[in-house]
Structures are given as structure tokens and as C-alpha cells.
Amino acid sequence: MREFVDTCCRYKTTAGNEAPAQQWFRGELEAAGFETYTWTADAAQLATHPSFPADPSAIDVDERPSVGGVLEFGDPNAGPTLVLNGHMDVVPTGSGWDGDPFTPRWHRGDDGEHLTARGAVDMKSGLAACVFAAKMLEGEPDLGLNGRVVVESVAGEEEGGIGATASVLENPYPFSRDAVIVAEPTALHPVTAVEGSLMVRIRFEGRSAHAATRWRGTSVLPALEAVRAELEAFERERAASVHHPLYTSFPVPWPICIGRVEAGRWASSVADSAVAEVRVGVAPGETVAAVEAALRDRLSSLPATLEAGISGPRIERFSVQFEPAETPVDAGIVKELQAAMGRWDSTRRPRSRGGRPTVPTAVTTWLRVFRRYFSGQDVSSRPIFQKKRCSGRRSARRRRSWRRPQRGTFPRSDRPTRPPIRPVTRGSRLRRRRRFSRGRRSRGMRLVEGLGRQWRGV
């Protein structure tokens, strides 16, 4: 599996460059015993879908195949068909990389081994998990399963789901599908409500002038600042008025992001044009069209506040719009997925730290005891069995004194396990009580915590 992910991450699968990696992926599926299918999206068909541009020429589908592999169990027509979906394409690399983003680098951290590469998380590792999970299922013939498992590697997910949408509009398989799990990285939490997005360009026009006489021109930069303020206010209003129970923990449930701004033509000229590309979050239960109408209504009063000589804003949709989607939390596939992940119901928080399931400390303690016991070691005198004598609020000096021999009489191997018996008076008992009641952890507690740290990464 590690070799699979390493090889997959070496392919530069940015938009439009998925074909070589998909050809390799299909070969891997066939070598593993999958029956494979390949399909390419039809731009004219996608243009009829409300999430895509109406102009087919604006949808890049050339040389962007999607691949699916099928494993059948028992009587495949007598059981359900489950799709495990992942995408091969990645977003552009950007800055901040230490080395080639498409050269995988493995390194060990405090919580295990890590992989750094473009697409390692989103989502080539998830895609590999789908393949190997299906193969492991095939290796359990005694389960008596009936049905099919389909593993899909689609193209163009980052541009609206080109390959996945094509498979929905026109089924590439000779059978129907019952459920799909998308293996995006979610820290092992099932995500049943997906936010949509509206992508718009906002344009302004001003008046150009030479820098030496800039007062003769009209800059569009104040208009950009006014738009930014209006969008922030619109975002706050939507957060206060649009609610969804699964998004209450987010500080900004429906974010608005100005991802790209272009203004002006030359350093010595007043900026007479500007365009901002904006992404607006759409809540489950809303539609992209309704949010777009609300945005246009919000910005309709903006021209009255702008400087004379500025025209705009002109708003146009572009790229791909994601409609929000939601699966009922009581659906059968969701319940099965929660059970498989070992999560609790919504009334109890899962026991996890940093997204990783943890083992209770008491369990790890007794696992270590059992390991010692079954290895034949004598653990009766180990500190873990001396809890009665090691626990309590005793000082470190007092605990150490229990292991000391009586003055000058015993060699190390013959040391007593208990301190010498001393006469106890009422005054000395009170002094010890005051001295030992300082809230310090006992040796037993430190041992338990140490074992917890050791086993937490297992």
C-alpha cells in the first residue's frame, strides 16, 4: 500500500493531466483482479447540468478519463453494490514547498510516519485505501457476502466533479449502484451534509490617467475595498440567519472568500479596471441560484456609495457551482459507516485525541501486565502490583526510602520490599500527613500515564 501511494503521488495530475496516472491506475486494478471500466465526460451533456457552465467549450474534458474497478462476491445480483469513490486530480502546488511537491518524502514524527507530497491527503492516500479495503474484503471468503464493490478514480473533481457527474448522468456500468462512500480526508468522521459554493466575478470600471496627474483619473481601488466590506457584512448576516445543526461548531459556517483580485494595467497609470473572483458558501437546504440572487440584491445598493465615475459592480457566474447535498443521518449506509469506524452516537463525544482514536489508559496498563505474565516473568513484585503501597500523596523522598536497605545490613539482592516498622506517635503522624499532602502524583499514576503515552500511537 505504501508503494502504491508513493507511485501515485509521483504523477503530476493537475487539471487536464490525469490520463497517464489513470492508465497506471487501471493497470494496477487489472493486476489485482478487478474488472475495469473507463469513461470520459461529454461536455455538451455536462453543460445541461446547473452546476456547470452553459457553454460546453468552457468545460475541459479532453484526455481526462475516469476509471472504475469492480469486485463481485457470491451472487452479485442478490446483494447491494457499494461504490468507493476517489479522485486522481490535484490542485496547483503553489508556494511554500520544501523540494519537489511531486517527489514523495517519508519522515517519522511523534505520532507515526508521515508522507509529504501534493495529493497525499487530498486524496491519493484515500484512493489507495479504497483499493486495498476492497482487496482485503475479497480475502475473506468465509463472510458469505453477496454483492459488488466498485472502486472509482475520477478526473476533474477539483473543477466540479467532471468524472463523477458524468457517471451519474450516464451510468458507465452494466448494473445499478446502491450507495457511495467518498474517501475524502475527514479524520474518520462521516460527513453527511456538504456545503455548496457559488463562484462569481465582480468587475468595476473607472477612468485612467497618468500618474503625474492622477487626480484626473478615477481609481477603482476604493470600490474593491467597499465590496470587501459588503461581503464581510453579508457573510455575518448569513451566519446569523442560516442555520444547520451539523455546522454549529464552525466559527464561519458559510464563508465568503475573495480568492483572486486583479486591478490596473501599469504602475504609472491610475487603476481604471478591477475584477475580483469570489467564492460564496451555500448551506445544505439552499440553492446556488437563491444565494446568487441574495448576493446581487446585497450589492445592488453599492453604486450609490461609490465615487462618481466608477461603473459597476457587474456580477457574473463563472467556473463550476457546487450544489449542496445532504444524506439523512439515519440512513442505513451512515449507520453502518459509524459502526465500522467505532464512533458513538451524536449524544456522546468519541474518545479521540487529534483525530486519532485512543486506548483508555487502564486498558493499556493491564495489557502490559498480561504481556509480562504470559512471557513467563515474575511480576508479583513489580511496582504496578504495589498500588496500595505506592499510591497516595507521598513525597518522592518517602517512596525512595522504602527501597533502601536497613542501615548497612542487606546487599542489593536481599533488600526488603517494605520499609522497616517504626513506632508511630500522634505527633509524627500529623507531621507526615502535612508533609505528604501536597498533591504530588504517585509512582503508580506516573507509570499509568507513561504507558498511556506509549500505547497511544499504536
C-alpha positions as CSV (number, residue, x, y, z in Angstrom):
1,M,0.0,0.0,0.0
2,R,2.9,2.3,0.8
3,E,4.5,1.6,-2.6
4,F,1.1,2.2,-4.2
5,V,0.7,5.6,-2.7
6,D,4.3,6.6,-3.3
7,T,4.0,5.8,-7.0
8,C,0.6,7.5,-7.3
9,C,1.9,10.7,-5.8
10,R,4.7,10.9,-8.3
11,Y,2.3,11.6,-11.2
12,K,1.7,15.3,-11.8
13,T,-2.1,15.1,-12.0
14,T,-3.0,18.7,-12.1
15,A,-6.2,19.7,-14.1
16,G,-6.0,18.1,-17.6
17,N,-3.0,15.9,-16.9
18,E,-4.8,12.9,-15.3
19,A,-4.5,10.5,-18.2
20,P,-1.1,8.9,-17.5
21,A,-1.9,8.3,-13.9
22,Q,-5.3,6.9,-14.8
23,Q,-3.7,4.5,-17.2
24,W,-1.4,3.3,-14.5
25,F,-4.3,3.0,-12.0
26,R,-6.3,0.9,-14.4
27,G,-3.3,-1.4,-14.8
28,E,-3.0,-1.8,-11.1
29,L,-6.7,-2.7,-10.8
30,E,-6.5,-5.3,-13.5
31,A,-3.4,-6.8,-11.9
32,A,-5.3,-7.0,-8.6
33,G,-8.2,-8.9,-10.2
34,F,-10.7,-6.0,-10.8
35,E,-12.9,-5.8,-13.8
36,T,-12.3,-2.3,-15.1
37,Y,-14.3,0.3,-16.9
38,T,-13.3,3.6,-18.4
39,W,-15.4,6.7,-19.3
40,T,-14.8,10.3,-20.5
41,A,-17.3,13.1,-19.8
42,D,-19.4,14.7,-22.5
43,A,-19.1,18.5,-22.3
44,A,-22.4,19.0,-24.0
45,Q,-24.1,16.8,-21.5
46,L,-22.4,18.5,-18.5
47,A,-23.5,21.9,-19.9
48,T,-27.1,20.9,-19.3
49,H,-26.4,20.4,-15.6
50,P,-27.0,23.5,-13.4
51,S,-23.6,23.1,-11.7
52,F,-21.6,23.6,-14.9
53,P,-21.3,26.5,-17.3
54,A,-23.9,26.6,-20.1
55,D,-21.1,26.9,-22.7
56,P,-19.6,23.4,-23.4
57,S,-16.4,25.0,-24.6
58,A,-15.8,26.3,-21.1
59,I,-15.7,22.7,-19.7
60,D,-12.3,20.9,-20.3
61,V,-13.0,17.2,-20.8
62,D,-10.3,16.2,-23.4
63,E,-7.9,13.5,-22.3
64,R,-9.4,13.3,-18.9
65,P,-10.6,9.7,-18.4
66,S,-12.1,8.2,-15.2
67,V,-11.6,4.6,-14.2
68,G,-13.6,2.1,-12.2
69,G,-12.8,-1.3,-10.9
70,V,-15.4,-4.0,-9.9
71,L,-15.1,-6.9,-7.5
72,E,-18.0,-9.3,-7.2
73,F,-18.9,-11.6,-4.2
74,G,-21.1,-14.6,-4.1
75,D,-24.3,-13.9,-6.1
76,P,-23.6,-10.2,-7.1
77,N,-27.3,-9.6,-8.1
78,A,-28.6,-10.8,-4.8
79,G,-26.8,-8.1,-2.8
80,P,-26.1,-4.3,-2.9
81,T,-23.5,-2.5,-4.9
82,L,-21.3,-0.2,-2.9
83,V,-19.0,2.4,-4.7
84,L,-15.8,3.6,-3.0
85,N,-15.0,6.9,-4.8
86,G,-11.8,8.9,-5.0
87,H,-10.3,11.4,-7.4
88,M,-6.9,11.5,-9.1
89,D,-6.6,15.2,-9.9
90,V,-4.9,17.7,-7.6
91,V,-4.9,21.5,-7.3
92,P,-1.8,23.5,-8.4
93,T,1.1,23.3,-6.0
94,G,1.6,27.0,-5.1
95,S,4.4,28.2,-2.8
96,G,5.9,27.0,0.5
97,W,7.1,23.6,-0.6
98,D,10.5,22.3,0.6
99,G,11.5,20.4,-2.5
100,D,9.6,19.0,-5.5
101,P,5.9,18.6,-4.5
102,F,5.6,15.5,-6.7
103,T,8.6,13.7,-5.1
104,P,7.1,11.9,-2.0
105,R,9.1,12.3,1.2
106,W,8.5,9.9,4.1
107,H,9.5,11.0,7.6
108,R,8.8,9.8,11.1
109,G,7.1,12.0,13.7
110,D,5.9,11.7,17.3
111,D,2.7,10.0,16.2
112,G,3.9,7.8,13.4
113,E,5.2,8.0,9.9
114,H,4.2,10.9,7.6
115,L,4.1,11.4,3.9
116,T,4.6,14.8,2.3
117,A,3.6,15.2,-1.4
118,R,1.0,17.1,-3.4
119,G,-2.2,15.0,-3.3
120,A,-1.0,12.7,-0.4
121,V,-4.0,13.8,1.7
122,D,-6.5,15.0,-1.0
123,M,-6.8,12.3,-1.9
124,K,-4.4,9.7,-3.3
125,S,-4.0,8.0,0.1
126,G,-7.8,7.7,0.4
127,L,-7.9,6.3,-3.1
128,A,-5.3,3.6,-2.1
129,A,-7.3,2.8,1.0
130,C,-10.3,2.1,-1.2
131,V,-8.4,-0.3,-3.4
132,F,-6.8,-2.2,-0.5
133,A,-10.0,-2.3,1.5
134,A,-11.8,-4.0,-1.4
135,K,-9.0,-6.5,-1.8
136,M,-9.0,-7.3,1.9
137,L,-12.7,-7.9,1.7
138,E,-12.1,-10.3,-1.2
139,G,-9.6,-12.2,1.0
140,E,-12.4,-13.1,3.5
141,P,-14.3,-15.9,1.7
142,D,-16.0,-17.1,4.9
143,L,-18.0,-13.9,5.2
144,G,-20.6,-15.2,2.7
145,L,-21.1,-11.9,1.0
146,N,-23.3,-11.2,-1.9
147,G,-22.9,-8.0,-4.0
148,R,-20.3,-5.8,-5.6
149,V,-17.7,-3.3,-4.5
150,V,-16.7,-0.6,-7.1
151,V,-13.5,1.5,-6.7
152,E,-13.6,4.7,-8.8
153,S,-10.8,7.1,-9.6
154,V,-12.5,10.1,-11.3
155,A,-11.0,13.1,-13.1
156,G,-11.8,16.7,-12.7
157,E,-13.1,16.6,-9.1
158,E,-11.4,19.9,-8.2
159,E,-13.3,21.5,-11.1
160,G,-16.8,20.5,-10.1
161,G,-16.7,16.7,-10.3
162,I,-16.4,16.2,-14.0
163,G,-15.9,12.4,-13.9
164,A,-18.3,11.7,-11.1
165,T,-21.1,13.8,-12.6
166,A,-20.6,12.0,-15.9
167,S,-21.0,8.7,-14.2
168,V,-24.2,9.9,-12.5
169,L,-25.7,11.3,-15.7
170,E,-24.9,8.2,-17.8
171,N,-24.1,5.0,-15.9
172,P,-20.8,3.5,-17.2
173,Y,-21.5,0.1,-15.6
174,P,-23.9,-2.6,-16.7
175,F,-25.5,-2.6,-13.2
176,S,-27.1,-0.1,-10.8
177,R,-25.4,1.3,-7.7
178,D,-27.0,1.5,-4.2
179,A,-24.6,3.7,-2.2
180,V,-21.3,5.5,-2.5
181,I,-18.7,6.5,0.1
182,V,-16.3,9.3,-0.9
183,A,-13.0,8.8,0.8
184,E,-12.1,12.4,1.3
185,P,-10.0,13.1,4.5
186,T,-12.4,13.7,7.4
187,A,-10.4,12.4,10.4
188,L,-12.6,9.3,10.4
189,H,-15.9,11.2,10.9
190,P,-18.7,10.5,8.5
191,V,-19.7,13.8,6.7
192,T,-23.4,13.7,5.7
193,A,-24.0,17.4,4.9
194,V,-21.9,19.0,2.2
195,E,-21.7,22.8,1.7
196,G,-22.2,24.1,-1.9
197,S,-20.4,27.0,-3.5
198,L,-21.2,30.0,-5.7
199,M,-18.3,31.3,-7.9
200,V,-18.7,34.9,-9.2
201,R,-16.6,37.6,-10.8
202,I,-17.2,41.2,-9.7
203,R,-16.0,43.9,-12.1
204,F,-15.5,47.6,-11.8
205,E,-14.6,50.3,-14.4
206,G,-13.0,53.7,-13.6
207,R,-11.1,56.3,-15.5
208,S,-7.4,56.0,-16.4
209,A,-4.9,58.9,-16.1
210,H,-1.1,59.3,-15.9
211,A,0.5,59.0,-12.6
212,A,1.8,62.6,-12.8
213,T,-1.8,63.9,-13.0
214,R,-3.6,61.1,-11.2
215,W,-6.3,63.5,-9.9
216,R,-7.7,63.5,-13.5
217,G,-8.5,59.7,-13.2
218,T,-10.8,57.7,-11.0
219,S,-9.2,54.7,-9.3
220,V,-11.2,51.5,-8.7
221,L,-9.3,50.5,-5.6
222,P,-11.8,52.2,-3.2
223,A,-14.6,50.3,-4.9
224,L,-12.7,47.0,-4.2
225,E,-12.5,48.0,-0.5
226,A,-16.2,48.8,-0.5
227,V,-17.0,45.4,-2.0
228,R,-14.8,43.6,0.6
229,A,-16.7,45.4,3.5
230,E,-20.1,44.5,2.0
231,L,-19.1,40.8,1.5
232,E,-17.9,40.6,5.1
233,A,-21.2,42.1,6.3
234,F,-23.1,39.6,4.0
235,E,-21.2,36.7,5.5
236,R,-22.0,37.8,9.1
237,E,-25.7,38.1,8.2
238,R,-25.8,34.7,6.7
239,A,-24.1,33.1,9.7
240,A,-26.7,34.6,11.9
241,S,-29.8,33.8,9.8
242,V,-28.9,30.5,8.0
243,H,-28.6,27.5,10.4
244,H,-27.8,23.8,10.1
245,P,-27.3,21.5,13.1
246,L,-24.1,19.9,11.7
247,Y,-22.4,23.3,11.1
248,T,-22.8,24.9,14.5
249,S,-19.2,24.2,15.6
250,F,-17.7,26.2,12.7
251,P,-16.8,29.8,13.5
252,V,-17.8,30.8,10.0
253,P,-20.4,28.3,8.7
254,W,-20.9,29.8,5.2
255,P,-17.6,31.5,4.4
256,I,-17.1,34.1,1.6
257,C,-13.6,34.1,0.2
258,I,-12.1,36.7,-2.2
259,G,-9.6,34.4,-3.7
260,R,-8.2,36.5,-6.6
261,V,-8.0,40.2,-7.4
262,E,-6.7,41.9,-10.5
263,A,-6.6,45.7,-10.9
264,G,-4.9,48.2,-13.1
265,R,-2.7,47.9,-16.1
266,W,0.6,49.8,-15.4
267,A,2.4,51.2,-12.4
268,S,2.4,54.7,-13.8
269,S,-1.4,54.7,-14.6
270,V,-4.4,55.1,-12.3
271,A,-6.1,51.7,-11.9
272,D,-9.1,52.0,-14.1
273,S,-10.4,48.4,-14.0
274,A,-10.6,45.7,-11.4
275,V,-12.0,42.2,-11.1
276,A,-12.4,40.1,-8.0
277,E,-13.1,36.4,-8.0
278,V,-15.3,35.4,-5.1
279,R,-16.4,32.1,-3.6
280,V,-19.6,32.1,-1.6
281,G,-20.6,29.2,0.6
282,V,-24.1,27.7,0.1
283,A,-25.7,25.9,3.1
284,P,-27.4,22.5,2.8
285,G,-31.0,23.1,2.0
286,E,-30.2,26.2,-0.1
287,T,-29.7,26.5,-3.8
288,V,-26.9,28.3,-5.7
289,A,-29.5,30.3,-7.6
290,A,-31.1,31.6,-4.4
291,V,-27.8,32.6,-2.8
292,E,-26.7,34.3,-6.0
293,A,-30.0,36.4,-6.0
294,A,-29.3,37.4,-2.4
295,L,-25.8,38.4,-3.3
296,R,-26.9,40.6,-6.2
297,D,-29.6,42.2,-4.1
298,R,-27.0,43.0,-1.4
299,L,-24.6,44.6,-3.8
300,S,-27.3,46.5,-5.8
301,S,-27.1,49.5,-3.4
302,L,-23.3,49.7,-3.7
303,P,-23.1,52.1,-6.7
304,A,-24.7,54.9,-4.7
305,T,-21.8,54.8,-2.2
306,L,-19.0,54.8,-4.8
307,E,-17.1,57.7,-6.2
308,A,-18.5,59.4,-9.3
309,G,-17.0,58.0,-12.5
310,I,-17.0,54.3,-11.3
311,S,-19.3,51.9,-13.1
312,G,-20.2,48.6,-11.5
313,P,-20.3,46.2,-9.9
314,R,-21.0,43.8,-12.7
315,I,-21.5,40.3,-11.4
316,E,-21.2,37.1,-13.5
317,R,-21.0,33.5,-12.5
318,F,-18.0,31.5,-13.7
319,S,-16.4,28.1,-13.4
320,V,-18.4,25.3,-11.6
321,Q,-21.0,25.8,-9.0
322,F,-21.4,23.1,-6.4
323,E,-25.0,22.5,-5.3
324,P,-25.1,21.5,-1.6
325,A,-26.0,17.9,-0.7
326,E,-27.2,16.0,2.4
327,T,-27.7,12.4,3.3
328,P,-30.0,11.6,6.3
329,V,-28.1,10.8,9.4
330,D,-30.4,7.8,10.0
331,A,-29.7,6.3,6.6
332,G,-28.5,2.7,6.6
333,I,-25.2,3.4,5.0
334,V,-24.4,6.1,7.5
335,K,-25.2,3.9,10.5
336,E,-23.1,1.1,9.1
337,L,-20.2,3.5,8.5
338,Q,-20.4,4.9,12.0
339,A,-20.4,1.4,13.4
340,A,-17.4,0.4,11.3
341,M,-15.5,3.5,12.4
342,G,-16.2,2.7,16.1
343,R,-17.8,6.0,16.7
344,W,-20.5,6.7,19.3
345,D,-23.9,8.3,18.6
346,S,-24.4,12.0,18.4
347,T,-25.2,12.3,22.2
348,R,-21.7,11.2,23.2
349,R,-18.4,12.5,22.0
350,P,-15.9,10.0,20.5
351,R,-12.9,9.2,22.6
352,S,-10.1,10.7,20.4
353,R,-7.2,13.0,20.6
354,G,-6.1,14.9,17.5
355,G,-8.5,12.9,15.3
356,R,-6.9,9.6,16.3
357,P,-8.7,7.0,18.4
358,T,-7.0,6.4,21.7
359,V,-6.9,3.4,24.0
360,P,-8.0,4.0,27.6
361,T,-5.0,4.2,29.9
362,A,-6.3,1.5,32.2
363,V,-6.6,-0.9,29.3
364,T,-3.0,-0.3,28.2
365,T,-1.8,-0.8,31.8
366,W,-3.4,-4.2,32.0
367,L,-2.2,-5.2,28.5
368,R,1.3,-4.6,29.7
369,V,0.6,-6.7,32.8
370,F,-0.7,-9.6,30.7
371,R,2.2,-9.4,28.3
372,R,4.6,-9.7,31.2
373,Y,2.6,-12.5,32.7
374,F,2.3,-14.6,29.5
375,S,6.0,-14.1,28.8
376,G,6.8,-16.0,32.0
377,Q,8.2,-13.1,34.0
378,D,7.5,-12.9,37.7
379,V,5.6,-9.7,38.1
380,S,4.3,-10.2,41.6
381,S,6.9,-7.7,43.0
382,R,6.5,-5.2,40.1
383,P,5.5,-1.7,41.2
384,I,2.2,-2.0,39.3
385,F,1.1,-4.6,41.8
386,Q,2.1,-2.5,44.8
387,K,-0.5,0.1,44.2
388,K,-1.6,0.1,47.8
389,R,1.8,0.9,49.0
390,C,2.8,3.2,46.0
391,S,-0.3,5.2,45.7
392,G,-1.4,8.1,47.9
393,R,0.1,11.5,48.4
394,R,3.6,10.6,49.5
395,S,6.7,12.5,48.7
396,A,9.3,11.2,46.3
397,R,11.8,11.0,49.2
398,R,9.4,8.9,51.2
399,R,8.9,6.4,48.3
400,R,12.6,6.1,47.7
401,S,13.2,5.3,51.4
402,W,11.0,2.2,51.1
403,R,13.6,0.7,48.7
404,R,16.6,1.4,50.9
405,P,18.1,-1.4,52.9
406,Q,18.3,-1.2,56.7
407,R,21.4,0.6,57.5
408,G,24.4,-1.3,56.3
409,T,22.9,-4.8,56.6
410,F,21.4,-6.1,53.4
411,P,23.0,-6.5,49.9
412,R,21.0,-5.2,46.9
413,S,19.5,-8.6,46.0
414,D,18.2,-9.1,49.6
415,R,16.6,-5.7,50.1
416,P,13.2,-5.8,51.8
417,T,10.2,-4.7,49.8
418,R,8.7,-2.9,52.8
419,P,10.1,-0.2,55.0
420,P,11.2,-1.1,58.5
421,I,8.5,-0.9,61.1
422,R,8.9,2.2,63.2
423,P,6.9,3.3,66.2
424,V,4.3,5.9,65.3
425,T,3.2,8.6,67.7
426,R,0.3,11.0,67.3
427,G,2.7,14.0,66.6
428,S,4.7,12.2,64.0
429,R,1.5,11.0,62.2
430,L,0.3,14.6,61.9
431,R,3.6,15.8,60.7
432,R,3.7,13.2,58.0
433,R,0.2,14.0,57.0
434,R,1.0,17.6,56.5
435,R,4.2,16.8,54.6
436,F,2.7,14.2,52.3
437,S,-0.5,16.1,51.4
438,R,1.0,18.2,48.6
439,G,-0.9,16.8,45.7
440,R,2.0,15.1,44.1
441,R,1.4,12.2,41.7
442,S,2.2,8.7,43.0
443,R,4.6,6.4,41.2
444,G,1.7,4.3,40.1
445,M,0.0,7.2,38.5
446,R,3.2,8.2,36.6
447,L,3.5,4.6,35.4
448,V,-0.1,4.5,34.2
449,E,0.4,7.9,32.3
450,G,3.6,6.7,30.8
451,L,2.0,3.5,29.5
452,G,-0.8,5.6,28.0
453,R,1.7,7.7,26.1
454,Q,3.5,4.6,24.8
455,W,0.3,2.9,23.6
456,R,-1.5,6.0,22.3
457,G,0.3,5.8,18.9
458,V,-0.4,2.1,18.4
